[in-house]
Amino acid sequence: MRAIGIILAGGNSKKMKELSDKRAVSAMPIAGSYRSIDFALSNMSNSHIQKVAVLTQYNTRSLSEHLSSSKWWDFGRKQGGLYVFTPTITKDNSAWYRGTADSLYQNIHFLKESHEPYVVVASGDGVYKLNYNDVLKYHVDKRADITIVCKEMQKEDDLSRFGLVRTNEDGRIIEIEEKPMVANSSLVSCGIYVVRRRLLIELLERCAQEDRYDFVNDILIRYKNLKRIYAYRLETYWNNIGTINSYYKTNMDFLKKEVRDFFFKEGEIHSKVGDLPPAKYNYGANVKNSLVASGCIINGTIENSIIFSKSYIGNNCYIKNSIILNDAYIGDNTVIENCIVESRDTIHPNMRYQGTPEDIKIIIEKNDRYNIN
């Protein structure tokens, strides 16, 4: 593909509460075996984009460990490759990224040293599958300056946390609102953009000269009447994991057969693979409609839940409608329902934790096995 890729993975979301205290949102575990950023990286790889930069900032340790080898996404090549950029103190600059446009500008050398005519900019906290070549073809056919991938959402969704757009009959965007209090559209921006490389460089340099730092407010909204900005409508699955409820719902969606088939049949999602044995189900284990990752030991009952790698579920436990993150220890006779158990937790025997579908409970306990919080 005649494009380079940039994944914005430096942000934090206060709406993720305690789950983002020790990891970037782009590093959040998904569907038992993946991280959120795996979906954008896999889409880049499956679209034959050979040169990809990941821009990180907040809580980078977990994300950096995950990206320590590019081979999992087939970026280990002589030409192209996977680059990870963090804010850097230089003679001319000592600031952290002050916004999405500023993060791109601080790494503008990546754009200037590339030769591909187009750039695909994607957020690292979206869960979706997309061939970016289809978006690029649409972009070229429309003679667009910028193309935004958009998704029609349901009216009952919390639209106030998205950027909303309205288009004319030709698909050109005529209005963009960033996280409005009152929604007048249900067409949301997915945080995925296609733009000509030289135009992006020009817009970023102009933003820097004017002390403007945000890509949406200072480029998309500011230039919507001056540049040809079009909406590419995504008809397949997409979700953003920026809140506790959306993170929980996204994981639960993978328990649906049609969602699993969509993600794992053609153009697979790739991830860093751990050297772990398959899950072990001991006598008395009872698992229904759940995803259980490698390295787990299961003794109790699990229903409509996702169990991440290296977790231990004790005797007579009952886990329902819950997410157990990696390396958790669940003691005997414990009941967990409508909850998210943080990674490396130690849950003592005979405990009971219950949330509700409207109020998912986050469980964070001290890890007695390693004597850490």
Salt bridges, closest charged atoms under 4 A:
ASP38 OD1 - HIS66 NE2 2.75
GLU65 OE2 - ARG61 NH1 3.19
ASP74 OD2 - ARG77 NH2 3.40
ASP92 OD1 - LYS91 NZ 3.19
ASP102 OD2 - ARG98 NE 3.20
ASP141 OD2 - LYS137 NZ 2.99
ASP145 OD1 - ARG196 NH2 3.86
GLU152 OE1 - ARG233 NH1 2.96
ASP170 OD1 - LYS142 NZ 2.86
GLU175 OE1 - ARG166 NH2 2.53
GLU202 OE2 - ARG206 NH2 2.83
GLU205 OE2 - LYS112 NZ 2.80
GLU210 OE1 - ARG212 NE 3.08
GLU210 OE1 - ARG222 NH1 2.76
ASP218 OD1 - ARG212 NH1 3.68
ASP253 OD2 - LYS249 NZ 3.13
ASP253 OD1 - LYS256 NZ 3.25
ASP261 OD2 - LYS257 NZ 2.68
ASP327 OD1 - ARG369 NH1 3.34
GLU342 OE1 - ARG23 NH2 2.97
ASP368 OD2 - HIS348 NE2 2.80
